[in-house]
């Protein structure tokens, strides 16, 4: 597990995205130790994860800490046998993405596309916020390797 804690402001977005990209390369290297390099997930896999985490971080920085002093965003990166899992943990305003409807793509919306991108690029997206005072938001994003890569990693 790799952990990173940064202030929840857009000033730190580039750092977060660079760490996500580096983690994806690390996870790929770990998966290659179990499979042929030519069958490892590639740049498209990494790019989807980087984009999804970027959108999630933007949401925390722009919406979660709006009108309040920014707190930290903790990121946890985990390499799984069949993919990767990334958690974003913050103390901003609660927001359950499962309650947000999908955008009407026919109307070509210019905003509110972040959750759509996250959901489109990741295999599972889950949210949890404890009930106790000072509870933290935990957004968990999981991306599985393409099927042939999962079979090679398990074999």
C-alpha positions in Angstrom: 0.0 0.0 0.0 1.2 3.5 -0.9 -0.2 6.5 0.9 -0.1 10.2 0.1 -1.6 13.1 2.0 -1.9 16.6 0.4 -3.9 19.7 1.0 -7.3 19.5 -0.8 -6.6 22.4 -3.1 -6.2 22.4 -6.9 -2.6 23.6 -6.4 -1.7 20.0 -5.5 -3.6 18.3 -8.4 -0.6 17.9 -10.6 1.4 16.2 -7.8 -1.5 13.8 -7.2 -1.8 13.0 -10.9 2.0 12.3 -11.1 1.8 10.0 -8.1 -1.2 8.2 -9.6 0.7 7.7 -12.9 3.8 6.5 -11.1 1.7 4.1 -9.0 0.1 2.7 -12.2 3.6 2.0 -13.6 4.6 0.3 -10.3 1.4 -1.8 -10.3 2.1 -2.8 -13.9 5.7 -3.8 -13.0 4.4 -5.9 -10.2 1.9 -7.6 -12.4 4.6 -8.2 -15.0 6.5 -10.3 -12.6 3.6 -12.7 -12.9 3.0 -12.5 -16.6 4.6 -11.7 -19.9 5.4 -8.0 -20.3 3.6 -7.9 -23.6 0.4 -8.9 -21.9 0.5 -6.3 -19.1 -2.1 -3.6 -19.0 -0.9 -0.5 -21.0 -1.2 3.2 -21.2 -4.9 3.3 -21.8 -5.5 1.4 -18.5 -3.2 3.9 -16.7 -4.8 7.0 -18.4 -8.3 5.9 -17.3 -7.2 5.7 -13.7 -5.3 9.0 -13.8 -8.4 10.7 -15.4 -10.8 9.2 -12.8 -8.6 10.1 -9.8 -8.1 13.6 -11.3 -11.9 14.1 -11.5 -12.4 12.8 -8.0 -9.6 15.1 -6.6 -11.1 18.1 -8.4 -14.5 17.3 -6.8 -13.1 17.3 -3.4 -11.0 20.4 -3.9 -13.8 22.4 -5.6 -16.9 21.1 -4.0 -16.0 19.3 -0.8 -14.0 22.1 0.7 -16.1 24.9 -0.8 -16.8 27.7 1.7 -14.4 26.2 4.4 -10.7 25.9 5.0 -9.3 23.1 2.9 -8.4 20.0 4.8 -6.2 17.2 3.5 -7.0 14.6 1.0 -5.4 11.2 1.8 -4.9 8.8 -1.1 -4.3 5.1 -0.6 -3.0 3.1 -3.6 -3.2 -0.7 -3.5 -2.0 -3.1 -6.1 -4.4 -6.1 -6.3 -3.8 -9.5 -8.0 -6.5 -8.5 -10.5 -6.1 -4.7 -10.7 -5.7 -1.6 -8.6 -7.7 0.1 -5.9 -7.4 3.8 -4.9 -9.1 5.5 -2.0 -9.6 9.2 -1.6 -10.3 10.2 2.0 -11.3 13.7 3.0 -13.2 15.7 5.6 -15.1 17.9 3.2 -18.8 18.1 2.7 -20.6 14.8 2.3 -21.5 13.8 -1.2 -22.8 10.4 -2.2 -22.1 9.8 -5.9 -24.6 7.0 -6.1 -27.4 9.6 -5.6 -26.2 11.7 -8.6 -28.0 10.9 -11.9 -26.1 10.3 -15.1 -25.9 13.4 -17.3 -28.0 13.8 -20.4 -25.2 13.3 -23.0 -27.6 14.4 -25.8 -27.6 17.9 -24.4 -23.8 18.1 -24.6 -23.3 19.3 -21.0 -20.2 21.3 -20.3 -20.2 20.6 -16.5 -21.2 17.9 -14.1 -19.2 15.3 -16.2 -16.7 14.3 -13.5 -18.8 11.5 -12.0 -19.7 10.3 -15.5 -16.0 10.1 -16.3 -15.1 8.4 -13.0 -17.9 5.8 -13.5 -17.0 5.2 -17.1 -13.3 4.6 -16.5 -13.4 2.6 -13.3 -15.0 -0.8 -12.8 -16.3 -0.1 -9.3 -16.9 3.2 -7.5 -18.1 3.2 -3.9 -18.6 5.8 -1.3 -18.8 5.7 2.5 -19.1 8.3 5.2 -19.3 7.4 8.8 -22.1 8.8 10.9 -20.0 10.1 13.8 -19.1 13.8 14.1 -15.9 14.5 12.1 -16.6 11.5 9.9 -14.5 11.2 6.7 -15.6 10.7 3.1 -14.1 7.6 1.6 -14.3 7.2 -2.2 -13.0 3.9 -3.4 -12.1 3.4 -7.1 -11.2 0.0 -8.4 -10.0 -0.9 -11.9 -9.5 -4.5 -12.9 -6.9 -5.5 -15.5 -8.3 -6.6 -18.8 -9.6 -10.2 -18.6 -6.6 -11.8 -20.4 -4.2 -10.0 -18.0 -6.1 -11.1 -14.9 -5.9 -14.7 -16.1 -2.2 -14.5 -16.7 -1.6 -12.8 -13.3 -3.6 -15.6 -11.6 -1.9 -18.4 -13.6 
